[in-house]
Amino acid sequence: MLEAVLAVVVLGGFFVLRGIAATVVFFYLLPAGDRCPNCDGVTIRVESKGWNSIMPWFRTSWCLDCGWHGLLRHGEVTKSPVPDRSLIRHD
């Protein structure tokens, strides 16, 4: 009986450790920032009550260029381009 309990504990421990290792690896595979992983375009943040309440360390995003939507890690946000003042006409 002791061997059966020990086997269940060891196999269950390996199952839990495998899940934790996969979660950590996939977390670092997700890109950080606001750039699209498909086209490298700028994404916008989308409010998702489900994902944002369950996993607040992710950023739910949608790409304006290619339509990709998914999760990104929080990171550097692309600044909006500042127009060149010399090109603006003042009439």
Number of C-alpha atoms within 10 A of each C-alpha: 6 7 8 9 10 11 12 12 12 12 12 12 12 12 11 12 12 11 11 11 11 11 12 10 10 9 16 11 11 15 15 19 16 25 21 24 17 11 12 12 16 19 24 17 15 14 11 12 9 9 14 15 10 10 11 12 14 19 23 23 22 21 21 13 13 13 11 15 17 15 21 25 19 16 13 10 13 12 7 7 6 6 8 7 7 7 7 8 6 5 3
